[in-house]
Amino acid sequence: MLIGAYQIIFLDKIPTYAAINETINGFKEVLRYEKAGYKKISQSAVTFTRLLNAVLRNIHRSQMEGFQPKPPLHIKYSHPKWIIRRLKKRLNDKNALIDTLIANNEFPCLCIRVNTIRTTRDGLLRLFKEHGIKAVKGNFSLSALMINGSYGNIQSMPGFSDGLFSVQDEASQLVGALVAPDKGERILDACAGVGGKTGHLIELSQGKAKIFAYDKAKGRYKTLRENLMRLGHDNMVKVIEDDWLIDPDNKNALIFDKVLIDAPCSGLGVIRRHPDIKWNRKEADIMSLKDIQKRLIKRFSRLVAPNGRLIYSTCTHEPEETTEIIKGFLAQHPEWHVERALFTYPPFMDGFFIAVLKNTGDK
C-alpha cells in the first residue's frame, strides 16, 4: 500500500491506473507465493485486496480535488529523524537543511585523481576523449577530473590498469593538498586504510618526500600494497608493520615532520556516495567514534617534530568529531595552534572537515 501511495503522490511518470493496478497485482503475487494459488486464499485476504484498491483510489481522488500532502522531512527526503534533528541544530537555516538533504540523495558524478607521476591531467583527458569518455577538470583540485555519464566498469577504463588514476573525491584530494608534502619531509599517514591518501602524498611530492603508511587494521595492508603497486608507488612508501616504531612511549620511536590523521568517523558527509550510512549508522556511534578520535590525535601528536604539523580530517561535519575534537586537544596542549581549518560541502564535493595544526614546541 505504501509503495502504491508513494507512486500516486510523488511520481509524475507513472499513471495512476498503473500504480493502483500494479500494487494490487503485487499483493496478489505475494499471496500466490504464500498460498500456492490465489483462489485458495482466505476471504479476509480478498477483502483486504478490495480495501487496498479503495484506499489507493481515494488517495488519487483527494489529489484531483487539490489535496497536497505535506509529509515530514524524514519521509520526504528519506533520512532518519536523528540526522535531520542534528542538521537542523547545526545549520539553523531551513533552506540550507533542505539543500543538504537533497544533495545527500543525489547521485554524484565520478571524481578521479590523476597520477601526476605517470601522466598529466590534459594527457588523461585526451585518452578519455579517444575512448568516448566525457570528462572535465575539477574545480578545487589540480589533479581532479570529473566524469559524467556512462563510463562502464572503473577497472576497465583506459589508464586504470596502467596506474594513471585513482578514484578520489575532490574533498579527499584537498586533504593531501593541505598536507603539502615537500622534498625530504618525513610524513606519516597514520590511518592509511587502503592507501588512497598515501598515494596522493607520493604524487604531490613527486616521490621526493619520505612517506610512511600505517593502519591499525593490518588486514588492509594487502589491498594497500596492491593499490600502490598499480600506481607504481610501491617503492616510494614504507609500510609500518611494527607498532613499536610509532609508539610515543618508545624513546626511539620515529618522529615526523607531518602526520596525517584521516580519522575513522560517522561518514555523514559522504551519504551521497554511501546511502546505506543513513540506515546503518546510529547516533550513539558518534560518541564512541569521538573517543577513538581523541585517542588518535593525542597519540600521534606526540610523534610530530617541533614546528611540524598534524593534519586532522574526517568525512563528517558533526561537531563532536570535528571542531570539538580540535578545541579539546588545544585546551590541553597550548604548544599547538590551528593554522587552517575548513569544511567542504555537497553537492560541489563530499562533506569533509580538515584542520592543520602546528606544533610550536613551546610548552
Secondary structure as GFF3:
##gff-version 3
##sequence-region A 1 363
A	DSSP	alpha_helix	2	10	.	.	.	ID=ss1
A	DSSP	alpha_helix	16	35	.	.	.	ID=ss2
A	DSSP	three_ten_helix	38	40	.	.	.	ID=ss3
A	DSSP	alpha_helix	43	64	.	.	.	ID=ss4
A	DSSP	alpha_helix	73	76	.	.	.	ID=ss5
A	DSSP	alpha_helix	81	91	.	.	.	ID=ss6
A	DSSP	alpha_helix	94	105	.	.	.	ID=ss7
A	DSSP	beta_strand	110	114	.	.	.	ID=ss8
A	DSSP	alpha_helix	121	130	.	.	.	ID=ss9
A	DSSP	beta_strand	135	137	.	.	.	ID=ss10
A	DSSP	beta_strand	144	147	.	.	.	ID=ss11
A	DSSP	three_ten_helix	154	156	.	.	.	ID=ss12
A	DSSP	beta_strand	165	167	.	.	.	ID=ss13
A	DSSP	alpha_helix	170	179	.	.	.	ID=ss14
A	DSSP	beta_strand	186	189	.	.	.	ID=ss15
A	DSSP	alpha_helix	196	204	.	.	.	ID=ss16
A	DSSP	beta_strand	210	213	.	.	.	ID=ss17
A	DSSP	three_ten_helix	218	220	.	.	.	ID=ss18
A	DSSP	alpha_helix	221	231	.	.	.	ID=ss19
A	DSSP	beta_strand	237	239	.	.	.	ID=ss20
A	DSSP	three_ten_helix	243	246	.	.	.	ID=ss21
A	DSSP	beta_strand	256	262	.	.	.	ID=ss22
A	DSSP	three_ten_helix	268	270	.	.	.	ID=ss23
A	DSSP	alpha_helix	277	280	.	.	.	ID=ss24
A	DSSP	alpha_helix	283	301	.	.	.	ID=ss25
A	DSSP	beta_strand	304	314	.	.	.	ID=ss26
A	DSSP	three_ten_helix	319	321	.	.	.	ID=ss27
A	DSSP	alpha_helix	323	332	.	.	.	ID=ss28
A	DSSP	beta_strand	336	344	.	.	.	ID=ss29
A	DSSP	beta_strand	352	359	.	.	.	ID=ss30
###
